Amino acid sequence: GYMAKNMGLPIGKLCAGTNPNDITHRAIQTGKFHRADEMEQTLSEAINIQVPYNFERILYFLTGHDDALVRQWMTTMDTTAKLDIDSTWLDNLQRNFCSARITDEEMCQVMVRVKEGLGYFVDPHTAVAFAAADKLGYHPIQENAQRKPVVIFATASPCKFQEAVTVALGEEGWAEYENAAFPDRARELITKDEVQPTEYKWQEGCTLEEVQTSWKKNVIELVDSMGGV
């Protein structure tokens, strides 16, 4: 989104929704990019993140590609687990980004509201985005509210997150999803026999180049056996 905005797409603010592992939210709100002592387990497990690697990229473009400054910042972060963004750069960050922190309870409530209001099943991470947009005043679900234009990035399919969908919508909700909206390709996949993983082991007495050549050959043969790409 930020790349598209820099390329000229007429976007207002980019909104970041986080779960209780909220380092990105804290950085945008306060400038304190501080790693938490512990990571909290949540239902939106793919964003259980203590230090998001892509924040460094945002800082790079935010500073006008000042790689020396960003390298200095990230060295501080790596050494101390803390980076305090000064007011000049924080103002710039806040002109482009806003954020909201979403609990599991809020996420589950939104999954229900999206299903009931829009007839759409969302995965837990997309639900975090919906909830953040709602908390930030965009109101994408409420029909009678004064909506603001907003685009929500749906990050995954609910079929990968049975536990979260079941917690939010109940067993009946998951069964309805399986019957009405489960992706055909995913349904085909779960009926297939499980294939044992392919192991690539180091071959004693071989050089790194020889091992890499052997592994590459094995990968090509594996891909060809599945019909190519």
C-alpha positions as CSV (number, residue, x, y, z in Angstrom):
1,G,0.0,0.0,0.0
2,Y,2.7,2.5,0.9
3,M,4.6,1.7,-2.3
4,A,1.5,2.3,-4.3
5,K,0.9,5.6,-2.5
6,N,4.5,6.7,-3.2
7,M,3.9,5.8,-6.9
8,G,0.9,8.2,-7.0
9,L,-2.2,6.2,-6.0
10,P,-4.5,8.6,-4.3
11,I,-4.5,7.0,-0.8
12,G,-5.2,8.9,2.4
13,K,-3.8,7.1,5.4
14,L,-2.7,3.5,5.5
15,C,-4.3,1.8,8.5
16,A,-2.5,-0.9,10.5
17,G,-4.5,-3.3,12.5
18,T,-2.6,-5.3,15.2
19,N,-3.6,-7.9,17.7
20,P,-2.3,-7.6,21.3
21,N,1.3,-8.2,20.0
22,D,1.1,-4.5,19.0
23,I,4.7,-3.2,18.4
24,T,3.6,-1.6,15.1
25,H,0.6,0.1,16.8
26,R,2.8,1.4,19.6
27,A,5.4,2.7,17.2
28,I,2.8,4.6,15.1
29,Q,1.1,6.0,18.2
30,T,4.1,6.9,20.3
31,G,7.3,6.5,18.3
32,K,8.4,3.7,20.7
33,F,9.4,0.7,18.5
34,H,10.1,-1.5,21.5
35,R,10.2,-5.2,21.5
36,A,7.8,-6.7,24.1
37,D,9.2,-9.1,26.7
38,E,6.8,-11.8,25.7
39,M,4.6,-12.7,22.8
40,E,0.9,-13.2,23.6
41,Q,-0.9,-16.2,22.0
42,T,-3.9,-15.1,20.0
43,L,-6.4,-16.5,17.5
44,S,-4.9,-14.3,14.8
45,E,-1.7,-16.3,15.0
46,A,0.0,-15.2,11.8
47,I,0.4,-11.7,13.2
48,N,1.8,-12.8,16.5
49,I,4.9,-10.8,15.9
50,Q,7.4,-9.2,18.3
51,V,9.5,-7.3,15.6
52,P,8.0,-7.0,12.2
53,Y,10.7,-7.2,9.5
54,N,8.8,-4.9,7.1
55,F,8.8,-2.0,9.4
56,E,12.5,-1.4,8.5
57,R,11.3,-1.1,4.9
58,I,8.7,1.5,5.9
59,L,11.4,3.5,7.7
60,Y,13.6,3.3,4.6
61,F,11.0,4.9,2.3
62,L,9.8,7.2,5.0
63,T,13.3,8.8,5.3
64,G,13.6,9.2,1.6
65,H,15.9,6.1,1.2
66,D,18.3,7.2,3.9
67,D,19.9,3.7,4.2
68,A,22.7,5.0,6.6
69,L,20.1,6.4,9.1
70,V,17.9,3.3,8.9
71,R,20.9,1.1,9.4
72,Q,21.8,3.1,12.5
73,W,18.3,2.8,13.8
74,M,18.1,-1.0,13.2
75,T,21.5,-1.5,14.8
76,T,20.2,0.2,17.9
77,M,17.1,-2.0,17.7
78,D,19.1,-5.2,17.3
79,T,21.3,-4.2,20.2
80,T,18.8,-2.8,22.7
81,A,15.4,-4.2,21.5
82,K,14.3,-0.5,21.6
83,L,14.1,2.3,19.0
84,D,12.7,5.7,19.8
85,I,11.6,7.5,16.7
86,D,12.2,11.2,17.1
87,S,9.4,13.7,16.6
88,T,10.3,14.8,13.1
89,W,10.1,11.3,11.7
90,L,7.2,10.3,13.9
91,D,5.2,13.2,12.5
92,N,6.0,12.0,9.0
93,L,5.0,8.4,10.0
94,Q,1.7,9.6,11.5
95,R,0.8,11.7,8.4
96,N,0.9,8.5,6.4
97,F,-0.2,5.8,8.9
98,C,-2.8,5.2,11.6
99,S,-3.3,2.1,13.7
100,A,-5.6,0.3,16.1
101,R,-5.0,-2.6,18.5
102,I,-7.6,-5.4,18.4
103,T,-8.3,-8.0,21.0
104,D,-9.4,-11.6,20.3
105,E,-12.9,-10.7,21.6
106,E,-13.2,-7.7,19.3
107,M,-11.9,-9.8,16.4
108,C,-14.5,-12.5,17.0
109,Q,-17.3,-9.9,17.3
110,V,-16.4,-8.5,14.0
111,M,-16.3,-12.0,12.4
112,V,-19.9,-12.4,13.5
113,R,-20.9,-8.9,12.3
114,V,-19.3,-9.3,8.9
115,K,-21.0,-12.6,8.5
116,E,-24.4,-11.3,9.6
117,G,-24.2,-7.9,7.9
118,L,-22.3,-8.7,4.7
119,G,-22.9,-12.4,4.3
120,Y,-19.1,-12.9,4.1
121,F,-16.8,-15.2,6.0
122,V,-13.5,-13.7,7.0
123,D,-10.3,-15.2,8.4
124,P,-9.1,-13.9,11.8
125,H,-6.5,-11.6,10.3
126,T,-8.9,-9.9,7.9
127,A,-11.3,-9.6,10.9
128,V,-8.5,-7.7,12.7
129,A,-8.4,-5.3,9.7
130,F,-12.2,-4.9,9.7
131,A,-12.2,-4.2,13.4
132,A,-9.3,-1.7,13.1
133,A,-11.1,0.1,10.3
134,D,-14.2,0.3,12.4
135,K,-12.3,1.5,15.5
136,L,-10.6,4.2,13.4
137,G,-14.0,5.6,12.2
138,Y,-14.4,4.1,8.8
139,H,-17.3,1.9,9.8
140,P,-17.1,-0.6,6.9
141,I,-19.8,-2.9,8.3
142,Q,-22.5,-0.5,9.7
143,E,-25.0,0.4,7.1
144,N,-26.4,3.4,8.9
145,A,-23.1,4.9,9.9
146,Q,-21.4,7.7,8.0
147,R,-18.9,5.6,6.1
148,K,-15.6,6.7,4.8
149,P,-14.1,5.2,1.7
150,V,-11.8,2.3,2.8
151,V,-10.1,-0.7,1.2
152,I,-9.5,-3.7,3.4
153,F,-6.8,-6.2,2.5
154,A,-8.1,-9.7,3.0
155,T,-5.0,-11.6,3.9
156,A,-6.0,-15.3,3.8
157,S,-8.9,-17.8,3.5
158,P,-10.9,-18.8,6.6
159,C,-10.3,-22.4,5.6
160,K,-6.9,-22.3,7.2
161,F,-8.2,-21.2,10.6
162,Q,-10.9,-23.6,11.7
163,E,-10.2,-22.9,15.4
164,A,-10.6,-19.1,15.1
165,V,-13.7,-19.4,12.9
166,T,-15.3,-21.9,15.3
167,V,-14.6,-19.8,18.4
168,A,-16.2,-16.8,16.7
169,L,-19.1,-18.4,14.8
170,G,-19.5,-21.7,16.7
171,E,-19.6,-25.2,15.3
172,E,-22.7,-24.4,13.3
173,G,-20.9,-21.4,11.8
174,W,-17.9,-23.5,10.7
175,A,-20.3,-26.2,9.3
176,E,-22.1,-23.5,7.3
177,Y,-18.8,-22.2,6.0
178,E,-17.7,-25.7,5.0
179,N,-20.9,-26.3,3.1
180,A,-21.4,-22.9,1.5
181,A,-18.0,-21.1,1.1
182,F,-15.2,-23.6,1.5
183,P,-12.8,-23.2,-1.5
184,D,-13.0,-26.0,-4.0
185,R,-9.2,-26.4,-4.3
186,A,-8.9,-26.6,-0.5
187,R,-11.7,-29.2,-0.4
188,E,-9.8,-31.3,-3.0
189,L,-6.6,-30.9,-1.1
190,I,-7.9,-32.3,2.2
191,T,-9.2,-35.4,0.5
192,K,-5.8,-36.4,-0.9
193,D,-3.3,-38.7,0.7
194,E,-0.6,-36.9,2.7
195,V,2.8,-37.0,1.0
196,Q,5.9,-37.4,3.2
197,P,8.2,-34.3,3.1
198,T,11.2,-34.4,0.9
199,E,14.5,-34.1,2.9
200,Y,17.6,-32.4,1.5
201,K,20.5,-33.7,3.5
202,W,24.1,-32.7,3.3
203,Q,26.2,-35.2,1.4
204,E,29.4,-36.1,3.2
205,G,32.5,-35.5,1.2
206,C,30.8,-33.0,-1.2
207,T,31.5,-29.4,-1.7
208,L,28.9,-26.7,-1.2
209,E,28.6,-26.3,-4.9
210,E,28.1,-30.0,-5.5
211,V,25.5,-30.2,-2.8
212,Q,23.6,-27.2,-4.2
213,T,23.7,-28.7,-7.7
214,S,22.3,-32.0,-6.4
215,W,19.5,-30.3,-4.5
216,K,18.6,-28.2,-7.5
217,K,18.4,-31.3,-9.7
218,N,16.2,-33.0,-7.1
219,V,13.8,-30.0,-6.9
220,I,13.5,-29.8,-10.7
221,E,12.7,-33.6,-10.8
222,L,10.1,-33.1,-8.0
223,V,8.4,-30.2,-9.8
224,D,8.4,-32.1,-13.1
225,S,6.8,-35.2,-11.4
226,M,3.9,-33.0,-10.3
227,G,3.3,-31.6,-13.7
228,G,5.6,-28.6,-13.7
229,V,4.8,-25.1,-12.9
